[in-house]
Amino acid sequence: MTTNLSPATASGSAPKPPGRSPRALWHLGVNAIVVGWLALFAAVGSAHHFLPHAFWLLVHVLLLGAVTNAIVIWSGHFAASVLRLPEANRGTPAALRLVCLNAGAVGVIGGMLADRWYVVLAGGCLVAAAVTAHAVWLIRLMRRALPGRFSMTVRYYVAASALLPVGAALGVVMARGDLAGELPERLRIAHETVNLLGWVGLTVAGTLITLWPTMLRTRVADGAERAGRAALPVLLTGLGAAVVGTLLGPPPLAAPGVVLYAAGLVVAGRPWLREARAKAPRSFAAWSVAAACGWLAGSLTVLAGILVSTTSWITVGERTSLLTAPLAAGWIAQVLLGALSFLVPVVLGGGPAAVRAATASLERAWPARLAVTNAALLLCVLPVPSTVRVACSVLLLVMLLSFLVLLVLTVVRGTRNRRRAAQGDAVPAPAEVPARPHRVLGGVALGLAVVLLAVAGGGAVDVRSLPVLDRSAATSADGGAVTPTGRTTRVTVTIHNMRFSPSSVAVPAGNRLVITLHNTGTDTHDLVLETGAGTGRLSPGQQGTLNAGVVGRSLEGWCSVVGHRQMGMVFAVRVTGVTGAGSDSGTDSGGSAHAHSGGGSTSAATDDTAAKAFDPMAEPAAGFTARDAQLPPATGGASPRVHKRTFTVKEVTREVAPGVRQKLWTFGGTAPGPVLRGRVGDTFEITLVNDGSIGHSVDFHAGALAPNGPMRTIKPGESLTYRFTATRSGVWMYHCSTMPMSLHIANGMFGAVIIDPPGLPAVDREYVLVQSEFYLGKQGGTADPAKVNAKDYDMVAFNGYANQYDHDPLAAEPGERVRIWVLAAGPNEPSAFHVVGGQFDTVFREGAYDLRRGGSQSGGAQVLDLAPASGGFVELSFPDAGDYPFVTHIMSDAERGAHGVFHVR
């Protein structure tokens, strides 16, 4: 017997005449909620750089908004269908459940964004109430119905609905905060386990018992119901063991529960494999669900491995964050989109021809779309450069938007065709295009090609070397005379923003080279070649000509104005058609000179050093967002409070300037580390977890206590808790104190603790800037120890990225009072903080006021001078709209990256 429980046939009803049925209208209305949440997810993904808690927001808009609504809607539909009570999943009670659910989801998300826990609590209660009411309705439905072959599916739904309130309660407790030690991570992992593997996982498993063979258009395999019945207790036992182990034991204790849960999926899924062998997937819906199951299997395997190999729950929390994208986008989102692409045409109805037309519309170019989605997601998970990850994330967003557009167009087209049919007009049936192997493979190849192009674009980097040569241009690479060709290569070069454009030119050996130089910059420049040929000095707007003569070898050029060459104004002539040193026979001898090292000496950088790539005038990639320098006010009232934080040592490779990447040792993944703020009398309890590859420690200058114990070095995998009470105000540094301390600080292990002076007045805006210098090692490597020892630094930055606030300025308005906290983290160089065009009326340095607003002397200050490891703040008001640069007035350091802008508007 063939059993096909599609929504069109499960109720046993006959085809309806043209015209929208109440059931179809209901499904269009409620599924519009799901589409709305998916559209909001796409919007958040597009604007995540500008939103607070962006990652949390993305996950919850997708899972709490779109997925939870889809589960409530479709589990009710399938339950009514398999129990042969198709009219039960509509009406006022169902609508009220959805209203309650969405009000709760909005409350949870809004409460988190506004930092209002009571709103999160109310929202969580509404979500739990809606899903509990859904579970009660499912149980009543089962009691009304006659025994059915697939009633087991409804038991999965009931079990899943009973678990969501548990997950919601765990989430609300986490949102309350004030949790110490490993408890926050335990609660988070338990919350995710219950919601993902319980609420979502059980629902998906129960649905696929009937939906999977329906997608394949084959019969349900013998024993499928028996397998589903046997799998449910295994899944629940495994889930319970994993959650109990997470809350009460070490990580390895939770691993058997995950393995048992995976075994339950294997039991339930064996009939699915038999069904796929009987009739292979040939549609977007089936392949999307199949790919999703693959991502789930991989994620469970990795999760079990993490639990077995880790002893700290904090470390587990850090590592399992890598599974968020595979589970949310790879598994859940693909199941949702696959199910919608199959179910929406069915609920639209209109007869077999209309269903086929709607399905064809939703499955346009599905092999390419599916290939792009899964290949791009795989690259997002792998350790690829950030630009590649961004490009792949954009592809994923485009795939989601394309599905939403196709979905809307399908519904609109289906509605229009039904109206035409109701009026007696002929509606042409679409020509059915079979999913032939060559079409599918061609689409997959196209999708992979799109991803490869995105990877190539995101990973394109142009880093070149520039050796010093001293032979004449008319000689060949090996010193012999070159044979003139009698031809001339003419090139036009433009100067803009301290750069030559183009910055290199290829010339056939023996050609004469003539360069016309246009100075469109704002300063005087020239171009000279190492042979001595040049244009002469050109004022802004002028142009000149450089006649290089017959060229037989590669040459370097530069602007001869003092300092401009060191700022990156370099030019390269590359000769083609000859071999040997200095030719273009595989080695590019053109490039850019790196910025002069600090400390009074020059570092001889090798070809793979990041110093070669550092260009203080370079622009970051489009969409660059600087580190948020805004400082939230100190929380709590007058009474002292306890600040509990976890600092996890992470080794991360980050861009520290455009095209410059370093492997940093960090507190929590950022350099500088997180900014802490409090008041005199507050207690700070910091748990340090070493998830790095070498020993590390932490020294808080804000605390006064014997360093022997709390500042000791801990090995990888260990943790310790550092507790101190702030007894004095100031801007205090914290840093790793493991030897060599200078190298650990230089490689990113530092941050600021701000303790407000008593009676600190309110201001309109507060910013914090931590200055440090970089001793660049290899590209993608750690700081160069020899440079650190010699104080031979390459770059200086505020908040860990050179010139970042030039590209993403700090905001203010005319007349506003702005307070700027500054810490000179070093490890070796001081700071002289200055705002160009501004005057400080308040200066607080190292625990005392040097100048206070409204003093009898009516004095002002122009600089906040700080030795390494010291800090303070200044206050000022900007008189007019405009751009006010800020720098360290150690000007050579400002020109190496310690520069930014206040944009006052």
N, C-alpha and C positions, 0 to 999 in steps of 0.2 A: 504494500500500500504506500502511495506517495503522500506525504504529509507536508503541506506548504502553508505555514502559518504567517503569511504576509498580512498586514493590516487590512488588505482588501478582501481577503478570503477567510480570515479567522472567524469572523462573525457569521459566516455562512449566508450573507445577504447577496441578492442578485444585483447586477449592475444597475445604476441609477440613470435616469434620463438626464440630458444636459440641464445645468443649473446647479448652483452651489448648494450642497447638502448642509444641514446643521452641523454634522460631524466635521465636514471639511472646513466650514467657517470657524468652528471652535479651534481646530488645530492650526489654522492660519493665524488666528489671534494669539494663541498662547505661544506658538513658536516664534512669533514676532518678538516676544520677550527674549528668547534665546539669541536671536539675530541681533537684537539691540545690545545685549551684553557683549557679544562678539565684536560688534562695531566699536563699542567702548574700549574693549581690549586692544583693538587695532589703533584707536586714537591714543590710548595711553602708551602703547609701544612706540608710536611716532613721536610723542612729546615727552618721553620718559626722562630726558636730560633736565627738564624744567620742573619736574614734579617731585615732591617729597616722598620718601619711602617707595621709590618707583618699582623696585623689584618685588616687594611685598604686594604692592598695588596690582602689578601685572598678574601675579599668581592668583590673587583672590578675586579679581575681576573675572578671570577665566574659570576658576574652579568653583568659587562660591556663587558667582553670578551665572555664567552661561551653563556650566556643567550641572550644577545642582538643580537649576530650573529644568534642564533637559531630562535629568533623571526623574524628577517628580512627574513631569508631563508624560514621558514615554513609558516609564514603568507602570503608571496608571493605565495607559493605553494598552500595553501588552498584557497586563493582568486582566483587564476587562475582556480582552480578545481571547486569551487562552481559557478563561473561565466561561466564555460565551455569554458575557453580559456587556455588550458593546456600548450601551447607552449609559453605563454607570459612571464613566469617567468625565462627566460634564455637569454643568449646572452651578448653582450658587456655592455649595460647599467646596467644590474643586476650585472655583475662582477665588474664594476667600483664602484657601490655603496658599494659593500663588501670591495673592496680595500680601499676606502675612510673611511669606518667605522673602519676597523682594524688599519689603520694608525692613526686614531684619538684615538682609544683605547690605542695603544702603546704610543702615545704622552701624554695622560693624566696620565697613570701609570708611564712612565719614567720621566715626569716633576715633579710629586709629589715626586718620590724617589730622584731625583736630586735637589729638592727644586728650580725649575725654573718655576716661575709662567707663564711666556710667553709661555713656551712649553705646560703647562696645558691649557692655553687659546687657543692655536692653535689646540691642540688635541680635546678640547671640541667643537670648531667650526666645525672641520671635522666630528665628530660624529653627531652633530646636522644637518649638511648639508646632510650627507648620509641618515639619517632617514627622514628628510624633503623631500628629493628626492623620497624616498620610498613611503611617503604619497601621493605625487603628482602622482606617477605612479599608486597607488591604485585607486585614484580618476579617472584618465583617463581610467583605466581598467573598472571601473563601468560604465562609459559613453559609452564604446564600446560594453558592453555586453547587452544581452536581460534581461529583468526582470527575476529574479530567486527566488526560494523559500527561499534560505538561503543566499541571498545577505546581510542580516543583519550582518552576520559575518564580512564582509568587512568593514562595518561602525565601528565596534569595533576596527578593525585594524587602520583605519584612525584616529579615536579619540586617540588611544594609541600613534600613531606616532606623532600626533600634540603635545602631552604632553611631550615627551622626550626632545625636545629642551629647554623647560621651566626648567625641572629638571637639564639638563646640565648647563644651565646658572646659576642656584642657586649654583651648585657645583663649578663652576669656581669662582664665587664671594667668596665663602668660602675659596677656595684655596689661594686667594689673601691675606687673613689675615687682621691684623690691625682692627679687629672688637671688639667692647667693649660690656660690659654688657651681656644681654641675647641674643643679636642679633646672635652670632655664633650658639647657640643652636636652635634658631628659624629657621635659614636658613637650618641647617642640617636636622631638622625634616621635614621641608617643602620639601627639596630635596629628602629625602627618601620616603615621602608620594607620591610625584608626580611620582617618578621612580618605586617604588614597586607596589603601588596600581593603578597607572595610566598606565604607559608603560607596566609593566608585568601583572598586574591584569586584565586590560581590554582585553589584548591579550589572556590570558588564558580563561577568561570567554567567549569571542567570539568563540574561537576554540572548547571549550567543547560542544557547542551547537550541533555540528555534530560529533566531534571526540569521545565523551563519548559513545553514543550509538553504534558507530562503534567498539569501543574497546569491548563492551559487546556483539557485534554481535546480536543486536536487532534493531528494528525499532525506528526511532525518535518519541518520544511521541507527541501525539496531543497537540497542543498549545505551543510547544517548541519555534517556531519562534515568536509567539505572545509574549511569556514571555521574550524572548531576546530583542524584540523591546521595550517592556515596561520597562525593567530593565536598558537599557543604559542611558536614561536621569536621572534616579534615581542615578545611579553610578556616573555620571559626576557631578550632583548637590552636592552629598555628598562629593566627592573628592574636589570640589571647596570650599565648606564651611569649610572643614577641613584645607585646605591650607591657606585660608584667615584668619581663626581663629588663625592659628599658627603664621602667620606673623604680625597680628595686635592686637590680644587680649590675655587675660590670657588663660591658658590651658583649663579650663572648656568650653570656647567658641568654642574650636575645637572639643570637644567630640561629639556634635550632628552630625557633618559632618561624623565622623567615623561610628556612629550608622546608619546614612542614607546610607552610602556606604555598610555596612553589610546588610541592608535591601534590597538594590538592588541586592546583591548576592543571597539572599534568593528568590527573585522574579525569577531571572534567573535560580536558581538551583532546583526549585520545579519539573520541568520535569525530571531533572537528577535522582531525587529520584524515580520517577515513573518508569523510565527506569531500574534502579537498582533493583527495586522490581519485575519487569517483568522478568529480567534475571540477577541473581546475578553475581558479578565479579568473574572470575575464572582464571585470568592471572596476571602476574607481572605488566603489563602495567596498568590494571584497578585498582588493589589494590594500586599501587604506587600513582596514581592520587587521589584515594579516601583518602589515608592517608595524602596526601598533603593538600587536602581540609580541613581535620580535623585540621591540624596545622594552617592553615590560620584562621579558625573560632576561635580557641583558642587565637591566637595572636591578632586578632581584639578585642576580648572581654577584654583581658588584657590591650590593648592599651586604650580602652575607659575608663576602670577603673582607669588607671594611670592619664589620663587627667582630669577626674572628681575630683580626690582626691588630686590633686597637684596644688599649686599656683605659683610655680617657674618653668620657662622653663628650667633652668639649672638642676633642680632636675628631670624634665621630661626627659631631655637628658640622665642623668645618668641611670634612670630606664628603659628607652626604649632600652638601649644597650643590655639588657637581651633578647630582642626579635629578635636580629639579627640572631642568630642561628636557632630559630624556623622558621623565615620567609625565610632565605636564604637556609638552608639545609633541613628543614622540609617541607616547601611548594615549593619553586621554584625549587630546585634541584630535588626533587622527581617527580614533574611534568615533568621536562625536561627528566630525565632518563626514566620515564614511557612512555612518548611520543616517545622517540628515540627507545625504545625496540619494540614498535608497528610499527613505520613508516619505520625504516631501512629495515626490511625484505621485506616490500611492494615495496620500491623503488629499492631494489636489483632485484626483479622480478624473472623470470624464471619459472613461472607457480605456481599453488597451492601447489604442492609437495615441491618445493623449498622454497616458503614462509613459509610453515609449518616447514621445516627443520631449516630455519634461526631463526624463532620464538622460536622453542624448544631450540636452542643453546643459545639464549639470556636469556631464562627463566630457566636455570639450577639452581636448588636449590632455586627458588625464594621465597618460604615461609620463609626459614631460613634467606636469605639475607634481606628480608623486615623486619622480626622480629628483627634482629640484628640492622638494621639501626634505626628503630623507638625507640627501647628500649634504645639503646646507646645514641641517641639524647635526649631522655627524661631525662636520668641520667645526661647528660651534662648541662641541664637546671636547674635541681634541686640542692639544696645546699649540695653537696656531697664533701668528701675530694678531694683535688687536685689530689692525685694519682689515684683515681677512675675516675675523669674527664679526666685525661690524657689517661688512659686505654681505656675509651669509645671513645675518639677522635681518637685514633689509629684504633679502630674497624671501625669507620666511614670512615676513609681514606682507610682502606683495602676494604671496600664495594665498594667505588668509583673505586679503582684500579681494583677490580674483574670485575666490569661492563665494564671498558674500555678494559680489556683483552678479555672478551667475545665478545665485539663488534668487535674488530680487528680480532679475530679468525673467527667470523661469516662472515665478509666481505671476508676474505681470502678464507675460505672454499666455500662460494658461488661463488666466481670468479673461483675457480678451478673446481667446479662441472659444471659450465656453459661451460667452455672450453671442458670438457670431453663430455658433451652433444653435443656440436658443432662438435666434432670429431666422433660422432656416438657411443661413449661408453655409456654403461648403468650406470645410476646414481641411486643407491638404495635409495628408499624413506625411511625416518625414521619411526620407529614404533611410533605411536602416544600413549603417556602415558596420560590417562585421569587424570584430577586434582581431584582425589577422596578425600573425606573429611579426611580420616585417613592419607593420604599422606600430605595434607596441614597442619593438626594439628601436625603431626610428625615433619614437617619442622619448624613450628613455635616453637615447644618445643625445638628443637635442637638450633635454633637461640637464644632463651631465655637462654638456658643453657650456650651457649658461652658467653653471656653478664654477666651472674652470675659468671662464672669463672673469667672473667676480673675484675669484681667488687671485688671478693674475693682476687685476686692477688693484685689489687691496694690498697685495704684497710687493708692488713695484717700488723699488728703492734705487736711487741713483747715488751711489757713493763712489767717488773716484779719488785717485791719488795724483799727486803732482810733484815729480822729482825735479831737481835743479839741474839744468844742462847749461853748458857754457861754450858750445861750438857755434859756428855761424850757421844761418838758415840755409845757405846754399850747399852745405855739405850733407851727405847722406847719413844714414844711421850709424855706419861703421867708420865715418870720418872721411870718406872719399867724396869727390865732387859728384853732384847730381847732374844728369843730362836735362837741360831745359826742354820743355815741350812746346814752348811758344804760345801757350794758352794762359789765360788769366782767370783766376777764381775771385769773384767780387762778392763781398758779404756786407750786409747792413746789420749793425749791432746797436741796440738801444740800452741806455742806462736808466734804470728805474729802481727806487728803493734799495740803493747800495748794491745793485746787482747788474751784471751784464746779461743781456738777453738777445740772442742765445749765448750761453756761457762757453760754447765750444763750436768749432767748425772743422769739417773734414776737407782736406785738400789733397788732390792727387800729387804724388811726388813729381817735382820738376815744374809744376805750375807756379805762376806768379800770384801772390795773394795781395789783394787790396781790400782794406776794411774801412767802411764809412761808419763813423761813430756819432750817434745822436744822444745828447745829454738831456733827457727828459726828467732828470731828478731835481732835487732842490739844493744841491751843493755842487761845488766845482770838482770835476773829475778829469781823468785822462785814461789812456790805455797805452801801456808800453809792453813790448816783448822782451824776452831775455837777451835778444840780439842787440837791443838798444833802440830799435825802431819804435816810434811813438806818435801820438796825435798832438801832443802839447795839451796844456790845460784848457778845458772847455767849461765855460760858465753855463748855468742852467739855460736851456733853450738853444745852445750853440751846437754845431756839428763840426767834425774834422775828419781827416783821412789819414790812414796809416798804410804805407806801402812797405810790405814785408819783403819784397823782392822774390826771387826764386826760392821755393821752399823744398828742402829735401828730407827734413826730419821733424818730429813733433816738438812743439815749443810751448812754453808757459808764458802767460801774460798776466798783468795786474794793473790796478790803479796805483800810481806812485804817490798820491797824496798821503801824508803820514797817517798811519793807522788804518787806512782803507783796505789795504791788502789783508791785514790781520782780521778785519771785519768780514772778510769773505769775498771781496771784489777781485776775483781771479778769472782768468780766461784761458782756454786751451786750444791749441792748433794741433789737430791730429792728421798725420800724413798717411795716405793709403797708397797701396801699390808697391811698397818696398818691404823688406824683412830685416830683422835685426833690432837691436836696442833702439828705443825711441820711435819705432814704427807702429802702425796700427795693425799688427799681425796677430791680434789676440789679446794684447794687453793695452788697456786704455791708459795712456799717459796723461790725459787731461784730468782736471778735477779741481777741488777747492782746498785751499790751505786751512788748517784748523786754527781756531782762535788761540792766541798766545796764552801760555800757561801763566798762572799767577805765581806769587811768591818770589818773583825776581829771576826766575829761570825758565828755560824752555824745555819741555819734555819731548824727546824724539819718539813720536808716536809711530808704531808699526802700522802696516796696512789695514789690520783688522781692529784697530782701536776705535772706541766710540768718539774719542777726541777728533779724529779725522772727519767724522760725520757732523760734529757740532757746528752749527751756523747760527750765530746770534740774530741774524736777520731773517731766518727761515720762518715760513708760515706753517702752522699746524694744519692737519687735515680738516676738510669741511665738517662742520658740526661740532668742532672742538668745544668742550666745556671745561672751564678751569675748576680747580678745587674750590669748594664753597668756603669763603673766608669769613662769612658772617658768624658772629658769636652769639648764641642764645643766652638770655639772662640766667643768672643763678637761680635754681629752683628752690622751692621751699620757703618757709617764712623765717621769722627771727630765730626759731629754735634750731639748734644744730641738727643736721641730718646725716645719714650714712649713705655714701655713694659706693655701690657695688658694681664693679665692671670686670670683664674678662679680657685680658690681652693675650691673644694667640700669636706666637711668633710664626711668621710665614715668610717663605722665600718666594718672591714674586718678581717676574720680569716686567718692567714698566718702561714706558716712554718718559724720559725726563726732560726732553726738548724735542722739537720736530726732527724725526729720523734718528734720534739717539736713544738707545735702549740699554738699561742696566738691570742686572739681577740684584735686587735689593733685599736686605734682611729687614723685616718690618715688625712693628707691633700692630697686629690686626690687618695687615695687607696694605697699609698706606705709609708713606714717608713724607712728612712727619706723621707720627702716630696720632691717635684720637686726642682731641683737646678736652681736658677735664676742667670743670669750673665749680667753685664752691665758695663758702664764706669761712671766716675765722671761726674755729670751733667744730667745723664739719669733719667727719671721719671718712677716710677713703679705704675701701677694702678691694684690692686689686688682685685677681687671680691670674698669674702668669703661666701660660701653657706653652711649652717649647715644642712646636711642630716643625722645627727646622732640622737641619742636618748636622749642626754643631752646637756646642754649649752656648747658652746666653743667660743674661740676668737683667735686672732693672734696678735703677737707682733713682728715687724720687727726691729731688732737692727740696720739695715742699714739706717733707717730713724730717723730723730730728729724732734719730734713733740709731742705736749701734748697728753698723752695716754687716756684721759678721754673718748673721742668719738670713735676714730678708733680702740681702743683696747678693747672696751666693749664686754662683753659676749652676744652672741645672742642665742636665743632659737632655738630648732629644727624647720626647715622649713623657718627660716629667713635668710636674707643675708645682707651684708654691703660691701661697697667699701672702701678700705684702699689705700690712695694715698700718696706717699712720693717721694722726690727727693734725689738721692744719692749724697752727698756732700763730702764724704771721702772714700778712698779706703780701702779694707780689705776683710777678710772672715767673714761675719756677720751671726749670728744665727737668725733664726725666730722660734717661738714656740707658743703654746697655753698658754695664761696667765690667764686662768680661774683657780680658786682655787679648790682643792690643786694643785698648779702649778707643783710641783714635780711629782705627779702622772700622770698628763696629758702629761708631757714630757716623763716620763718613759714608757708610753703606746703608744708612737709612734708619738706624735705631735711636730715634730721639723724638721728643714731643714736648708739649707745654701743659702745665697745670696753672690755672689762673685762680687766685684767691682774692676776692674783692676786698679792698680796704673798707673799714667800717664807714657807713654813711656815704658810700659811693653814689653820686647823683645819677639819675636816669638821663640817657641821651637818646637821640633819634636812631642812631645806627652804631653798631659796634663791629669791628673787624679784628681778626688776629692774623698776624704775619710772622712766620718763623723763617729766619734766614739761615741758609747753610751753604757750604761749598761742596763741589763735586770733584773728585779725583778719578776721572773716567778711565776705566780699564778697557778690556775688549768689548766690542759690540755684543750686547747680551750677557756680558760677564759682570763680575763684581768690581768694586773700587780697586785701584792699583795700589798695593801696599807701599811700594817704593815711592810713589808720588805723595802719599799721605805722610810718610816719614820725612820727605824732603819739603813738605808744605808747598808742593808744586801742583796747584789746583787748576782745573780747566774751566770751571763754570760756577756761577753763584746763582742762587734762586731763592725766591720767596715761596714757601709752602710746596717745595719739592719739584717745581717745573719751571724752567727758565722762561722768563718774560710772559708767563701765562696770563697775567692780568693786562698785558697789552692787547691780547687777542680776545679776552673776555673781561672787560673792565669792571671794577667795583662801582656800585651805584651810590649816588647821593643827590640831594636836592639843595638848591641855594638856600642858605640860612639855617639848614639843619646842623645840629651838633653831632659830630662824628668822633667816636673814640676808637683809636687804633692801638691795639696791644701788639708789642713787638718783642720777639725773643731772638737773640743771636745764638743759634745752636752750634755754630762752628763746624767742625771741631776746633779750628785754629784761627779763623779770621773774625775780626770785630765787625760791627755795623755802625753806620752813621745815618739813621733813617731821616729822610727829608721829603717833604711834599713840595714840588715845584709850584710856585704861585700861592702857597698857603703859609700861614703863620700859626704856631702853636700858642694857645693861651693857657694851656695846662700841660705840665710835664711831671710824670710820676716815674721814678727810676729806682729800682732795687729797694723797694719798700718805703720810699719817702717821696714827698712832693718837692721837686725843684722849683716849680712854678704853679701857682693856682690862679684860676680865673678870678678877676675882680680884686686882685691884690693892690696894695697902695702904690706900688711902683709902676703899675700899668705896663709891665714888661711883657715881652714875648720871647719865643724861642724858635729857632730855625732847624734844629737837628736834635734827635735823640741818639746820643752816642752810647754804644753798648759794647762792653768787652765780651769775648766768648763766654757763653753760659749765663749771661745776664739779660734782664728784660725789664720792661716798663710799658707805660702807655702815654700817648699824647692825645689832646683834644683840640679840635679846630672847627670852624665853620667856613664853608666856601662862599665867598661873596657873590659870585656870578655863575651863570651856567657856562659850561665849557669842559674841556679835558685838562685835568691836573695830574701830570706824571708824578709818581713817587719812586724813590731810588734809595740805595745806600750812597751817601755822598763820598764814599771811597770810589771814585768815578770809574776806575778800571774794572771794579767789580760790577758796577751798574751796567757797563758795556759787555760784561760776560753773562748777563741774564738777570741780575737783581734789579728789575725794572718793572713798573706797572703803571696803570692809569686809573684815576678816579673820574668816572663820567658823570658830571653834574648836569642835571637837566630839570 
